[in-house]
């Protein structure tokens, strides 16, 4: 990332490129803000390494449920709620 690039811009470009690389529907990235919120809560209330593991598990759960935006959000919400109860 160069000094003149904002992190949000770099993230958006990265996600777009990764979606294309993985052959996913462009709508697959719609859950990015919720994912970032969930991983922040998990990292701060559980332990930092739990954040990427939680992201993977939420993706698997959402895919198993059908993979819609609602399925993604439901998995993220459940993980966030669990993390908030964790301490």
C-alpha positions, 0 to 999 in steps of 0.5 A: 500500500502506498502512502497516498492510498486509503486502507478502505480503498485498498481493501475494496480493491483487494476484495474485488480481486480476490472475489474474481480470483476465487470465481465468486459472485461479486455479491459475495463481498457484500458481507465485508463490513459485517465480517470486519465488525465480527472479527473486531469483536472476536479479536477483542473479547476472545483472543486475536487468533480466533478472529480469522478462524471465526471468519472461516467458520462463519463462511462455512456455516453461511455456505451450508445454509445457502450462501445468501446475504441473509445467511452470511449476516446470520452467521456473523451475528451469531458469532458476534453474539457468542463473542460478546457473551464469552467473557 
